[in-house]
C-alpha cells in the first residue's frame, strides 16, 4: 500500500499499521511499517482459506490518518 503526504519534516513521515486482521491472517501476512509493503510469512494454503482481508492504516507525523481495506 502507498500513502503520500506533501508536508515537510516529521509531519510528512508516513507510517503504516494493521488495524484489523484475523488471527489466521496475522500468522501469514507481514506489513512493513515504514514502506507499507505487505509480504508473506509463509506460503498460502487454499485449504486453510481462499481469501483474506486486512485493514491498513497510514498515519503521518502530525497524527492525521486514513485506512484502506486490502483483500
N, C-alpha and C positions, 0 to 999 in steps of 0.2 A: 504494500500500500504506500501511497505517496501523499504527503501534505506539504504545502509551502506556506511561508509567512514572509512578507516583504519587510518586516521590521528589522532594524539593525540590532546587533548585540544579543543579549540574553533573551529579549522578547521575541526574536526571530528563530530561536533554537527550538525545534520541534522534537518531542519525544513521543514514542508510541507505547501503548499498553493494551492488553486484552481485558475487556470489561466483562464479557460473558463468554463462557466456554464450558462445555460439558467435561466431566471428569475423564471420560474416554478420550475426547479430543485433546485435552491438556497433556496427555501422555504421547500424543502423536505429532503435534504441531508446536513450533517454537517461533516466537516473534522477537526479532532484534529491536530493542528499544530505541536505538539510535538511527537505524536505517529504515525501519518499517518492513523489513524483509521477513516473509514467513517461510520457514523451511520445515522439512520432515525430520522428526527424531528417529523414526523407523519407517519401514515400508508400510504402505496401506494394504489392508486385507479386506476385500469385498465382503467376506463372510462376517466380519465384525461390524461393518457399517458401509452403506453405499453413498452417504452424504454427511457432511459436517458443516456447521455454521459457527462462526466466531464473530464477536462484536469487538472491533478495534477502535481505540480512541487515540487521536492525535492531539497533543496539548503543547502550546507554546510556553515560553518562559514567563509570560505575563498572566498565565492562568486561563487563557481562552482555549476552548477545545471544541472538537466535533467528533462524531462517531460514524462508523460505517460497518455494515454487515458484509462479511466475506463468506461466501458459500462455496 
